[in-house]
């Protein structure tokens, strides 16, 4: 409740006009009194139950506080009604009694995605002095969410999870394609620029042994991303190398032939303009004049030849041209105006070992990544 922009949705069994810490104190006082009244009470190790309810952003557009209160009430009612675990380990469960317990509901908004979501904190001991059963509480919460999804016509939790995994995996691969060399710092920066949070797990020597990516209110381990676990720390460098293998397959010419080629192109360029492509690009009211050689234009045509229908090839080409010319801010701004998002990160730039062709390839791939439309999170 003390988080920035958090709003109190409702409380149950507690005064609304007291501080959050005072509410918590009353919940603990209730537990202490119930334990004191019991004969030889069994201590509880978890003194509260906490839930997050996060519908997709488009599902709650225009919602009032009353709508959020209704959702909280519906979730608690459905959760309390679950008395059985289904599936391979079918068993009877003792229902919770959160509806008749002290609880607090607050509304948060994710700082990056802007997705509003509810937080519910309930006393583990209900108002009758009984303990709310916590066995398989996570599964019960998912089950309750799916019941509500079906009732309201929302997308099911499993489908949303699969969509998120696919989206994160595609973004990770796109980032690897755009990196001149694999570097954990750059990898993390580019994921952050795309709106994800990433947490690395390192051993005593500082080597990365695992990582997890947070999208909205859900966390996904690297072991479930990509095909054949190829985005795990033990395989990610090999995956990067495989994505860039084609970059090194450039025909080798003799010094004499190479010299003749350079002279020939120099003569053609001085005699005709058809090998130079000029672009006049306006971004945020500022005009950028850029010339690129025929070889770079050919690379862009090859790399940008097959784009998704939802991406405008002209916009991607202009972003690639701006990146190639070093206008990073303009390229980032233009990609955002065309429906994309993020930025290349602080580590982006032409590597000292890059020739013009490799630099053009990297710019084209980065342009595709930047202009890819952002898919809104569809959290549970």
C-alpha positions as a LaTeX table, in Angstrom:
\begin{tabular}{lrrr}
\hline
Residue & $x$ (\AA) & $y$ (\AA) & $z$ (\AA) \\
\hline
Unk1 & 0.00 & 0.00 & 0.00 \\
Unk2 & 2.97 & 2.33 & 0.42 \\
Unk3 & 4.22 & 1.70 & $-3.13$ \\
Unk4 & 4.17 & 4.68 & $-5.48$ \\
Unk5 & 0.72 & 5.18 & $-7.04$ \\
Unk6 & $-0.76$ & 2.24 & $-5.10$ \\
Unk7 & $-4.46$ & 2.63 & $-4.32$ \\
Unk8 & $-6.49$ & 0.97 & $-1.60$ \\
Unk9 & $-9.27$ & $-1.12$ & $-3.16$ \\
Unk10 & $-10.88$ & $-2.56$ & $-0.02$ \\
Unk11 & $-10.21$ & $-4.04$ & 3.41 \\
Unk12 & $-12.10$ & $-6.71$ & 5.30 \\
Unk13 & $-12.28$ & $-6.93$ & 9.09 \\
Unk14 & $-9.99$ & $-3.90$ & 9.47 \\
Unk15 & $-10.46$ & $-0.11$ & 9.67 \\
Unk16 & $-9.77$ & 1.69 & 6.38 \\
Unk17 & $-8.46$ & 4.90 & 7.93 \\
Unk18 & $-5.32$ & 3.54 & 9.62 \\
Unk19 & $-1.76$ & 3.15 & 8.34 \\
Unk20 & $-0.67$ & $-0.07$ & 6.57 \\
Unk21 & 1.65 & $-1.00$ & 9.44 \\
Unk22 & $-1.25$ & $-0.61$ & 11.88 \\
Unk23 & $-3.35$ & $-2.95$ & 9.74 \\
Unk24 & $-0.59$ & $-5.55$ & 9.81 \\
Unk25 & $-0.24$ & $-5.16$ & 13.56 \\
Unk26 & $-3.95$ & $-5.85$ & 14.05 \\
Unk27 & $-3.68$ & $-8.98$ & 11.91 \\
Unk28 & $-0.79$ & $-10.23$ & 14.05 \\
Unk29 & $-2.68$ & $-9.37$ & 17.25 \\
Unk30 & $-5.59$ & $-11.47$ & 16.03 \\
Unk31 & $-3.27$ & $-14.41$ & 15.42 \\
Unk32 & $-1.65$ & $-14.04$ & 18.81 \\
Unk33 & $-5.03$ & $-13.97$ & 20.56 \\
Unk34 & $-6.27$ & $-17.03$ & 18.65 \\
Unk35 & $-3.12$ & $-18.97$ & 19.47 \\
Unk36 & $-3.38$ & $-17.95$ & 23.11 \\
Unk37 & $-6.97$ & $-19.21$ & 23.32 \\
Unk38 & $-6.06$ & $-22.61$ & 21.90 \\
Unk39 & $-4.99$ & $-25.53$ & 24.04 \\
Unk40 & $-1.44$ & $-26.56$ & 23.07 \\
Unk41 & $-1.63$ & $-24.69$ & 19.76 \\
Unk42 & 0.42 & $-25.79$ & 16.75 \\
Unk43 & 2.51 & $-22.82$ & 15.57 \\
Unk44 & 2.16 & $-21.67$ & 11.96 \\
Unk45 & 5.20 & $-20.83$ & 9.88 \\
Unk46 & 3.38 & $-18.70$ & 7.29 \\
Unk47 & 1.27 & $-15.96$ & 8.81 \\
Unk48 & $-0.28$ & $-14.55$ & 5.62 \\
Unk49 & $-1.45$ & $-15.53$ & 2.15 \\
Unk50 & $-0.62$ & $-13.23$ & $-0.75$ \\
Unk51 & $-2.09$ & $-13.23$ & $-4.26$ \\
Unk52 & $-1.58$ & $-11.15$ & $-7.40$ \\
Unk53 & $-4.41$ & $-10.89$ & $-9.94$ \\
Unk54 & $-3.34$ & $-9.38$ & $-13.25$ \\
Unk55 & $-5.78$ & $-9.40$ & $-16.18$ \\
Unk56 & $-4.54$ & $-8.29$ & $-19.58$ \\
Unk57 & $-4.45$ & $-4.51$ & $-19.94$ \\
Unk58 & $-7.07$ & $-4.47$ & $-22.70$ \\
Unk59 & $-9.43$ & $-6.49$ & $-20.51$ \\
Unk60 & $-9.59$ & $-3.74$ & $-17.88$ \\
Unk61 & $-9.69$ & $-0.61$ & $-20.06$ \\
Unk62 & $-12.07$ & 1.94 & $-18.57$ \\
Unk63 & $-12.47$ & 0.08 & $-15.29$ \\
Unk64 & $-13.65$ & 1.95 & $-12.21$ \\
Unk65 & $-12.68$ & 1.14 & $-8.63$ \\
Unk66 & $-15.99$ & $-0.72$ & $-8.32$ \\
Unk67 & $-14.90$ & $-3.07$ & $-11.12$ \\
Unk68 & $-11.66$ & $-3.88$ & $-9.28$ \\
Unk69 & $-13.57$ & $-4.47$ & $-6.05$ \\
Unk70 & $-15.91$ & $-6.86$ & $-7.88$ \\
Unk71 & $-12.94$ & $-8.76$ & $-9.33$ \\
Unk72 & $-11.36$ & $-9.11$ & $-5.88$ \\
Unk73 & $-14.64$ & $-10.38$ & $-4.42$ \\
Unk74 & $-15.10$ & $-12.83$ & $-7.30$ \\
Unk75 & $-11.58$ & $-14.20$ & $-6.95$ \\
Unk76 & $-11.91$ & $-14.73$ & $-3.21$ \\
Unk77 & $-15.32$ & $-16.40$ & $-3.59$ \\
Unk78 & $-14.07$ & $-18.78$ & $-6.30$ \\
Unk79 & $-10.86$ & $-19.56$ & $-4.40$ \\
Unk80 & $-12.80$ & $-20.42$ & $-1.23$ \\
Unk81 & $-14.98$ & $-22.80$ & $-3.25$ \\
Unk82 & $-12.09$ & $-25.00$ & $-4.45$ \\
Unk83 & $-12.04$ & $-28.15$ & $-2.35$ \\
Unk84 & $-10.30$ & $-30.64$ & $-4.61$ \\
Unk85 & $-7.04$ & $-31.01$ & $-6.51$ \\
Unk86 & $-7.60$ & $-32.56$ & $-9.93$ \\
Unk87 & $-5.19$ & $-34.24$ & $-12.32$ \\
Unk88 & $-2.71$ & $-37.04$ & $-11.67$ \\
Unk89 & $-2.59$ & $-36.33$ & $-7.93$ \\
Unk90 & $-6.30$ & $-36.01$ & $-7.31$ \\
Unk91 & $-7.04$ & $-35.38$ & $-3.64$ \\
Unk92 & $-9.48$ & $-33.68$ & $-1.29$ \\
Unk93 & $-8.56$ & $-30.20$ & $-0.02$ \\
Unk94 & $-9.72$ & $-28.21$ & 2.96 \\
Unk95 & $-11.31$ & $-25.03$ & 1.56 \\
Unk96 & $-9.92$ & $-21.65$ & 2.53 \\
Unk97 & $-12.09$ & $-19.09$ & 4.32 \\
Unk98 & $-10.55$ & $-15.87$ & 3.09 \\
Unk99 & $-13.97$ & $-14.24$ & 2.72 \\
Unk100 & $-14.31$ & $-14.41$ & 6.50 \\
Unk101 & $-10.72$ & $-13.39$ & 7.24 \\
Unk102 & $-8.92$ & $-10.09$ & 7.66 \\
Unk103 & $-7.53$ & $-9.02$ & 4.29 \\
Unk104 & $-6.33$ & $-5.97$ & 2.36 \\
Unk105 & $-6.63$ & $-5.40$ & $-1.41$ \\
Unk106 & $-4.55$ & $-2.76$ & $-3.20$ \\
Unk107 & $-4.22$ & $-1.77$ & $-6.86$ \\
Unk108 & $-0.77$ & $-1.37$ & $-8.40$ \\
Unk109 & 0.37 & $-0.35$ & $-11.88$ \\
Unk110 & 3.50 & $-1.94$ & $-13.33$ \\
Unk111 & 6.09 & 0.80 & $-13.90$ \\
Unk112 & 7.25 & $-0.51$ & $-17.31$ \\
Unk113 & 4.24 & $-2.17$ & $-18.92$ \\
Unk114 & 1.59 & 0.03 & $-17.28$ \\
Unk115 & $-0.51$ & $-3.06$ & $-16.51$ \\
Unk116 & $-2.77$ & $-2.60$ & $-13.46$ \\
Unk117 & $-3.01$ & $-5.56$ & $-11.09$ \\
Unk118 & $-4.43$ & $-6.41$ & $-7.68$ \\
Unk119 & $-2.53$ & $-7.48$ & $-4.58$ \\
Unk120 & $-4.43$ & $-9.36$ & $-1.89$ \\
Unk121 & $-2.91$ & $-10.06$ & 1.53 \\
Unk122 & $-5.01$ & $-12.21$ & 3.84 \\
Unk123 & $-4.54$ & $-13.25$ & 7.46 \\
Unk124 & $-3.65$ & $-16.93$ & 7.72 \\
Unk125 & $-6.04$ & $-17.23$ & 10.69 \\
Unk126 & $-9.68$ & $-16.52$ & 9.81 \\
Unk127 & $-12.14$ & $-14.63$ & 12.00 \\
Unk128 & $-13.32$ & $-17.92$ & 13.58 \\
Unk129 & $-9.80$ & $-18.72$ & 14.77 \\
Unk130 & $-9.22$ & $-21.45$ & 12.18 \\
Unk131 & $-6.14$ & $-21.71$ & 9.97 \\
Unk132 & $-6.59$ & $-21.11$ & 6.25 \\
Unk133 & $-5.17$ & $-24.21$ & 4.56 \\
Unk134 & $-2.20$ & $-23.38$ & 2.34 \\
Unk135 & $-1.69$ & $-26.79$ & 0.69 \\
Unk136 & $-1.32$ & $-26.32$ & $-3.10$ \\
Unk137 & $-2.36$ & $-22.69$ & $-2.67$ \\
Unk138 & $-0.60$ & $-21.68$ & $-5.89$ \\
Unk139 & $-2.47$ & $-24.30$ & $-7.90$ \\
Unk140 & $-5.73$ & $-23.23$ & $-6.30$ \\
Unk141 & $-5.08$ & $-19.60$ & $-7.29$ \\
Unk142 & $-4.40$ & $-20.60$ & $-10.92$ \\
Unk143 & $-7.52$ & $-22.77$ & $-10.92$ \\
Unk144 & $-9.59$ & $-19.86$ & $-9.59$ \\
Unk145 & $-8.12$ & $-17.53$ & $-12.21$ \\
Unk146 & $-8.99$ & $-19.97$ & $-15.00$ \\
Unk147 & $-12.56$ & $-20.28$ & $-13.76$ \\
Unk148 & $-12.87$ & $-16.49$ & $-13.83$ \\
Unk149 & $-11.21$ & $-16.31$ & $-17.28$ \\
Unk150 & $-13.73$ & $-18.78$ & $-18.69$ \\
Unk151 & $-16.67$ & $-17.00$ & $-17.08$ \\
Unk152 & $-15.60$ & $-13.58$ & $-18.38$ \\
Unk153 & $-14.40$ & $-14.82$ & $-21.79$ \\
Unk154 & $-10.76$ & $-13.95$ & $-21.08$ \\
Unk155 & $-7.72$ & $-15.86$ & $-22.37$ \\
Unk156 & $-6.70$ & $-18.80$ & $-20.18$ \\
Unk157 & $-3.55$ & $-18.64$ & $-18.03$ \\
Unk158 & $-1.76$ & $-21.46$ & $-19.88$ \\
Unk159 & $-2.30$ & $-19.82$ & $-23.25$ \\
Unk160 & $-0.98$ & $-16.50$ & $-21.94$ \\
Unk161 & 2.06 & $-18.21$ & $-20.49$ \\
Unk162 & 2.82 & $-19.88$ & $-23.83$ \\
Unk163 & 2.38 & $-16.57$ & $-25.66$ \\
Unk164 & 4.77 & $-14.84$ & $-23.26$ \\
Unk165 & 7.40 & $-17.59$ & $-23.59$ \\
Unk166 & 7.24 & $-17.38$ & $-27.38$ \\
Unk167 & 7.47 & $-13.58$ & $-27.39$ \\
Unk168 & 10.43 & $-13.49$ & $-24.97$ \\
Unk169 & 12.24 & $-16.21$ & $-26.93$ \\
Unk170 & 11.80 & $-14.30$ & $-30.21$ \\
Unk171 & 13.09 & $-11.09$ & $-28.63$ \\
Unk172 & 16.12 & $-12.89$ & $-27.15$ \\
Unk173 & 17.03 & $-14.34$ & $-30.56$ \\
Unk174 & 16.59 & $-10.93$ & $-32.20$ \\
Unk175 & 18.89 & $-9.38$ & $-29.61$ \\
Unk176 & 21.55 & $-12.04$ & $-30.19$ \\
Unk177 & 21.39 & $-11.40$ & $-33.94$ \\
Unk178 & 21.95 & $-7.68$ & $-33.36$ \\
Unk179 & 24.95 & $-8.13$ & $-31.02$ \\
Unk180 & 28.41 & $-7.84$ & $-32.67$ \\
Unk181 & 29.79 & $-10.13$ & $-29.97$ \\
Unk182 & 28.20 & $-11.91$ & $-27.07$ \\
Unk183 & 28.38 & $-9.95$ & $-23.84$ \\
Unk184 & 26.14 & $-10.45$ & $-20.79$ \\
Unk185 & 26.05 & $-6.74$ & $-19.98$ \\
Unk186 & 24.85 & $-5.81$ & $-23.48$ \\
Unk187 & 22.39 & $-8.71$ & $-23.50$ \\
Unk188 & 20.86 & $-7.46$ & $-20.24$ \\
Unk189 & 20.80 & $-3.83$ & $-21.43$ \\
Unk190 & 18.95 & $-4.72$ & $-24.62$ \\
Unk191 & 16.42 & $-6.85$ & $-22.75$ \\
Unk192 & 15.83 & $-3.97$ & $-20.33$ \\
Unk193 & 15.40 & $-1.60$ & $-23.28$ \\
Unk194 & 12.67 & $-3.90$ & $-24.59$ \\
Unk195 & 10.79 & $-3.67$ & $-21.28$ \\
Unk196 & 11.97 & $-6.85$ & $-19.56$ \\
Unk197 & 13.66 & $-7.31$ & $-16.20$ \\
Unk198 & 16.46 & $-9.86$ & $-16.11$ \\
Unk199 & 18.16 & $-11.36$ & $-13.07$ \\
Unk200 & 21.45 & $-13.23$ & $-13.44$ \\
Unk201 & 22.58 & $-16.01$ & $-11.10$ \\
Unk202 & 26.37 & $-16.28$ & $-10.79$ \\
Unk203 & 28.74 & $-18.73$ & $-9.12$ \\
Unk204 & 31.54 & $-17.80$ & $-6.72$ \\
Unk205 & 33.84 & $-16.98$ & $-9.65$ \\
Unk206 & 31.35 & $-14.61$ & $-11.24$ \\
Unk207 & 30.32 & $-16.89$ & $-14.12$ \\
Unk208 & 26.64 & $-16.77$ & $-15.09$ \\
Unk209 & 24.97 & $-20.09$ & $-14.24$ \\
Unk210 & 21.36 & $-19.13$ & $-14.78$ \\
Unk211 & 19.01 & $-16.23$ & $-15.39$ \\
Unk212 & 15.32 & $-15.42$ & $-15.31$ \\
Unk213 & 13.33 & $-12.85$ & $-17.27$ \\
Unk214 & 10.37 & $-11.00$ & $-15.82$ \\
Unk215 & 7.54 & $-9.91$ & $-18.13$ \\
Unk216 & 4.83 & $-7.97$ & $-16.36$ \\
Unk217 & 4.15 & $-9.95$ & $-13.20$ \\
Unk218 & 5.42 & $-13.32$ & $-14.44$ \\
Unk219 & 8.95 & $-14.75$ & $-14.29$ \\
Unk220 & 10.39 & $-17.20$ & $-16.83$ \\
Unk221 & 13.62 & $-19.15$ & $-16.37$ \\
Unk222 & 16.08 & $-19.47$ & $-19.25$ \\
Unk223 & 15.58 & $-23.25$ & $-19.27$ \\
Unk224 & 12.10 & $-22.85$ & $-20.82$ \\
Unk225 & 13.05 & $-20.21$ & $-23.40$ \\
Unk226 & 13.94 & $-20.98$ & $-27.01$ \\
Unk227 & 14.04 & $-24.36$ & $-28.70$ \\
Unk228 & 16.10 & $-27.14$ & $-27.11$ \\
Unk229 & 17.04 & $-24.84$ & $-24.21$ \\
Unk230 & 19.43 & $-22.97$ & $-26.49$ \\
Unk231 & 19.10 & $-19.73$ & $-24.50$ \\
Unk232 & 20.47 & $-21.23$ & $-21.28$ \\
Unk233 & 23.84 & $-19.83$ & $-20.12$ \\
Unk234 & 25.63 & $-23.06$ & $-21.08$ \\
Unk235 & 24.38 & $-22.81$ & $-24.69$ \\
Unk236 & 23.69 & $-19.15$ & $-25.38$ \\
Unk237 & 27.18 & $-18.32$ & $-26.71$ \\
Unk238 & 26.98 & $-21.21$ & $-29.17$ \\
Unk239 & 23.53 & $-19.97$ & $-30.20$ \\
Unk240 & 24.96 & $-16.49$ & $-30.83$ \\
Unk241 & 27.82 & $-17.98$ & $-32.88$ \\
Unk242 & 25.37 & $-20.01$ & $-34.97$ \\
Unk243 & 23.27 & $-16.94$ & $-35.72$ \\
Unk244 & 26.34 & $-15.07$ & $-36.95$ \\
Unk245 & 27.96 & $-17.92$ & $-38.87$ \\
Unk246 & 26.69 & $-16.58$ & $-42.21$ \\
Unk247 & 28.30 & $-13.19$ & $-41.53$ \\
Unk248 & 31.73 & $-14.69$ & $-42.02$ \\
Unk249 & 30.95 & $-16.47$ & $-45.31$ \\
Unk250 & 32.30 & $-13.69$ & $-47.53$ \\
Unk251 & 34.15 & $-14.73$ & $-50.72$ \\
Unk252 & 37.92 & $-14.30$ & $-50.47$ \\
Unk253 & 39.60 & $-12.50$ & $-53.40$ \\
Unk254 & 43.23 & $-12.13$ & $-54.23$ \\
Unk255 & 44.89 & $-8.82$ & $-53.44$ \\
Unk256 & 45.16 & $-8.08$ & $-57.15$ \\
Unk257 & 41.48 & $-8.78$ & $-57.83$ \\
Unk258 & 40.45 & $-6.80$ & $-54.75$ \\
Unk259 & 42.49 & $-3.82$ & $-55.91$ \\
Unk260 & 40.93 & $-4.01$ & $-59.37$ \\
Unk261 & 37.48 & $-4.12$ & $-57.82$ \\
Unk262 & 38.13 & $-1.05$ & $-55.70$ \\
Unk263 & 39.48 & 0.92 & $-58.64$ \\
Unk264 & 36.57 & $-0.14$ & $-60.85$ \\
Unk265 & 33.95 & 0.97 & $-58.35$ \\
Unk266 & 35.77 & 4.22 & $-57.75$ \\
Unk267 & 35.69 & 4.98 & $-61.44$ \\
Unk268 & 32.00 & 4.09 & $-61.74$ \\
Unk269 & 31.06 & 6.19 & $-58.75$ \\
Unk270 & 32.89 & 9.24 & $-60.11$ \\
Unk271 & 31.25 & 8.85 & $-63.52$ \\
Unk272 & 27.70 & 8.02 & $-62.45$ \\
Unk273 & 25.43 & 8.42 & $-59.45$ \\
Unk274 & 23.49 & 5.20 & $-59.82$ \\
Unk275 & 25.63 & 3.38 & $-57.24$ \\
Unk276 & 24.88 & 5.96 & $-54.55$ \\
Unk277 & 21.47 & 6.02 & $-52.87$ \\
Unk278 & 20.36 & 9.24 & $-51.23$ \\
Unk279 & 17.80 & 9.38 & $-48.42$ \\
Unk280 & 16.16 & 12.48 & $-47.01$ \\
Unk281 & 14.52 & 11.42 & $-43.74$ \\
Unk282 & 12.48 & 13.64 & $-41.43$ \\
Unk283 & 12.33 & 12.65 & $-37.75$ \\
Unk284 & 10.64 & 14.84 & $-35.13$ \\
Unk285 & 10.85 & 17.86 & $-37.43$ \\
Unk286 & 14.58 & 17.43 & $-38.13$ \\
Unk287 & 15.91 & 16.58 & $-41.59$ \\
Unk288 & 18.64 & 13.94 & $-42.08$ \\
Unk289 & 20.45 & 13.63 & $-45.43$ \\
Unk290 & 22.19 & 10.27 & $-45.84$ \\
Unk291 & 24.04 & 8.67 & $-48.75$ \\
Unk292 & 24.72 & 4.93 & $-48.80$ \\
Unk293 & 26.65 & 2.90 & $-51.39$ \\
Unk294 & 25.10 & 0.23 & $-53.58$ \\
Unk295 & 26.64 & $-2.61$ & $-51.56$ \\
Unk296 & 24.97 & $-1.40$ & $-48.36$ \\
Unk297 & 21.63 & $-0.99$ & $-50.15$ \\
Unk298 & 21.96 & $-4.57$ & $-51.43$ \\
Unk299 & 22.57 & $-5.81$ & $-47.88$ \\
Unk300 & 19.49 & $-3.95$ & $-46.65$ \\
Unk301 & 17.36 & $-5.37$ & $-49.48$ \\
Unk302 & 18.53 & $-8.90$ & $-48.66$ \\
Unk303 & 18.09 & $-8.60$ & $-44.88$ \\
Unk304 & 14.78 & $-6.74$ & $-45.04$ \\
Unk305 & 13.27 & $-8.65$ & $-47.93$ \\
Unk306 & 10.94 & $-10.80$ & $-45.83$ \\
Unk307 & 9.21 & $-8.85$ & $-43.08$ \\
Unk308 & 5.99 & $-9.47$ & $-41.18$ \\
Unk309 & 2.95 & $-7.87$ & $-42.75$ \\
Unk310 & 2.46 & $-5.72$ & $-39.64$ \\
Unk311 & 5.86 & $-4.08$ & $-40.16$ \\
Unk312 & 6.30 & $-1.37$ & $-42.83$ \\
Unk313 & 9.39 & $-2.17$ & $-44.89$ \\
Unk314 & 9.94 & 1.51 & $-45.75$ \\
Unk315 & 10.12 & 2.48 & $-42.06$ \\
Unk316 & 12.52 & $-0.36$ & $-41.24$ \\
Unk317 & 14.76 & 0.61 & $-44.16$ \\
Unk318 & 14.90 & 4.23 & $-43.00$ \\
Unk319 & 15.77 & 3.14 & $-39.44$ \\
Unk320 & 18.54 & 0.95 & $-40.83$ \\
Unk321 & 19.87 & 3.87 & $-42.90$ \\
Unk322 & 19.90 & 6.16 & $-39.85$ \\
Unk323 & 21.69 & 3.53 & $-37.77$ \\
Unk324 & 24.28 & 3.01 & $-40.51$ \\
Unk325 & 24.94 & 6.76 & $-40.62$ \\
Unk326 & 25.28 & 6.96 & $-36.84$ \\
Unk327 & 22.04 & 8.81 & $-36.08$ \\
Unk328 & 21.12 & 6.59 & $-33.14$ \\
Unk329 & 18.62 & 8.91 & $-31.43$ \\
Unk330 & 16.79 & 9.57 & $-34.68$ \\
Unk331 & 16.61 & 5.85 & $-35.49$ \\
Unk332 & 15.25 & 5.05 & $-32.02$ \\
Unk333 & 12.64 & 7.81 & $-32.24$ \\
Unk334 & 11.49 & 6.75 & $-35.69$ \\
Unk335 & 11.15 & 3.09 & $-34.70$ \\
Unk336 & 8.98 & 4.12 & $-31.74$ \\
Unk337 & 6.71 & 6.23 & $-33.97$ \\
Unk338 & 6.22 & 3.25 & $-36.30$ \\
Unk339 & 4.95 & 1.00 & $-33.49$ \\
Unk340 & 8.21 & $-0.47$ & $-32.21$ \\
Unk341 & 10.05 & 0.27 & $-29.01$ \\
Unk342 & 13.23 & 0.04 & $-27.00$ \\
Unk343 & 16.72 & 1.19 & $-27.90$ \\
Unk344 & 19.95 & $-0.55$ & $-28.95$ \\
Unk345 & 21.50 & 0.11 & $-25.53$ \\
Unk346 & 24.71 & 1.80 & $-24.43$ \\
Unk347 & 26.91 & $-0.89$ & $-26.00$ \\
Unk348 & 25.59 & $-0.36$ & $-29.51$ \\
Unk349 & 27.92 & 0.97 & $-32.18$ \\
Unk350 & 30.26 & 0.00 & $-34.95$ \\
Unk351 & 32.89 & $-2.46$ & $-33.78$ \\
Unk352 & 36.50 & $-1.74$ & $-34.72$ \\
Unk353 & 36.63 & $-5.07$ & $-36.57$ \\
Unk354 & 33.45 & $-4.40$ & $-38.56$ \\
Unk355 & 33.82 & $-3.82$ & $-42.28$ \\
Unk356 & 31.10 & $-1.94$ & $-44.14$ \\
Unk357 & 29.17 & $-5.10$ & $-45.03$ \\
Unk358 & 29.08 & $-6.50$ & $-41.49$ \\
Unk359 & 28.09 & $-3.11$ & $-40.13$ \\
Unk360 & 25.25 & $-2.92$ & $-42.65$ \\
Unk361 & 24.03 & $-6.39$ & $-41.67$ \\
Unk362 & 24.01 & $-5.46$ & $-37.99$ \\
Unk363 & 22.15 & $-2.21$ & $-38.70$ \\
Unk364 & 19.50 & $-4.02$ & $-40.75$ \\
Unk365 & 18.93 & $-6.64$ & $-38.04$ \\
Unk366 & 18.80 & $-4.03$ & $-35.31$ \\
Unk367 & 16.30 & $-2.02$ & $-37.36$ \\
Unk368 & 14.03 & $-5.08$ & $-37.67$ \\
Unk369 & 14.19 & $-5.62$ & $-33.92$ \\
Unk370 & 13.52 & $-1.97$ & $-33.09$ \\
Unk371 & 10.55 & $-1.71$ & $-35.47$ \\
Unk372 & 8.92 & $-4.96$ & $-34.40$ \\
Unk373 & 5.53 & $-4.01$ & $-32.92$ \\
Unk374 & 5.34 & $-4.33$ & $-29.14$ \\
Unk375 & 2.89 & $-7.03$ & $-28.03$ \\
Unk376 & 1.23 & $-6.06$ & $-24.80$ \\
Unk377 & 1.65 & $-8.36$ & $-21.82$ \\
Unk378 & $-1.25$ & $-10.67$ & $-21.16$ \\
Unk379 & $-0.53$ & $-11.62$ & $-17.57$ \\
Unk380 & $-2.77$ & $-13.83$ & $-15.51$ \\
\hline
\end{tabular}
